[in-house]
Amino acid sequence: MLSALATVAAAVVAACSTPPTPPAEVPGGDPARGAQLIAELGCGSCHSVPGVRDAHGLVGPPLDHFGRRAYIAGELTNNGANLQRWIRDPQSVEPGTAMPNLGVSEIDARDIAAYLLTLE
């Protein structure tokens, strides 16, 4: 009986301490290249982005723990496909948003999304 209780208690503790499952990875995405692109595109002039050199902007929201967020811009469920859509054309998701359309290619958006979704 005591062994069964110990097993149940261990399972409950493990479940409580298990971090939430992050959004699905971006197939074919290169997170290292994504971090480099974030730096090159100047995303850090508006956002603070952990792991990206000189990314300490205060105009847009900080992007720390991005992989744990439920929504993108309060509009889209946070997943790889939606994040790529937001990165490529934020105005189509939220007209009038301060986030500019930077002309990011499909491949570059994939890699940026892959990086951002690693931020837990």
N, C-alpha and C positions, 0 to 999 in steps of 0.2 A: 504494500500500500504506500509506504513512504517513498519507495523508488518511483512509483507512478506519479505521485505528487511532485517529486523533484523533477521528473521529466516534463510535466506540464508547466511547472514554474519556469524551467529553463526555456521552454518554447515561448512562453509569454514574454519573458525578458528579451529574448532574441528578436521577437517580432517588434517590440517597442523600440529597440535600438537599431533596427535595420533602416538605413536611409531610404527615402522614397526612390522608386525606380525612375531614372532620368528618361527624358523623351528619347525615342528611337534615334539611333545614330543616323547620320546622313550618308546613304550608300555612295561610295566612291569619293566622299569628301576627305580633304587633307587638312586637318586642324592646324598643323604647323604653318602651312601656306596661308590658311585663313587668318592667323594672327599677324603674319607678315602683311597681308593685304589690308587689314584693319589699320596698321601703322602707315602704310603707303597712301591709303585713301584719306587719311587725316581724320578718321572717326574719333580719335582721341581729342580733337579740338572741341567736340561737343559732349562726348561720353568719357567716363572713367571706365577703363577695361583692364581687369587684372591680367597680368602677364604680357601686356603690350607696352612697349617703350613709349614714354611721353603721352600716354593716354590718361589724362587727368581732367578732361573737360567737365564743365558744370552746367552746360546748356540743356543737354538731354539727360535722361535718367542714367544712373550708373548701371553697368551691365554685369556686375558681379552676381554670382549665383543664377545666371540666366537659365542654365539647364534645369533649375528647379521651378521656374516660373510656370504658372498655368496658362497665362495669356501673353500675347505679343501686342503691345500698344493698347491693351484693353479690348481688342477687337477679334483677334484670331487665337484659336487654341495653339499652344506652343508645341510645334512639331517641326521636323525638318522641311517639309514642303511649304508650310505656311511661313516659316522664317525666311526661306528663300524668296518667296513672293514679296514679303515685306521689304527685304533688302533691295530687291530689284525695282520695286515700284510702290513705295510707301503711300504715295498720293492716291493710288487706286484703292487702297485699303481704308485710309482715313484722309479724305480730302481736306486740305488746309493744314495738315500736320506740319510741324517745323522740320521734320525729317525730310531732307532733300532727296530727289532722285539723282543719284550719282552716276547713272549709266553703267551700273555693275552688270557684268556678263553673267550668264547662267552658271558657267563653271566657277567664276569667282564667288558668286552668291552661295554656291554649294559649299565651297571651302570655308567661307566666313561663317556660315551656319554651322558647319561641322565644329569649328572652334568654339563658337558661342555656346553650343549645347554641351561642351565639356566643362563649362564653368558651373560647378556645383557649390 
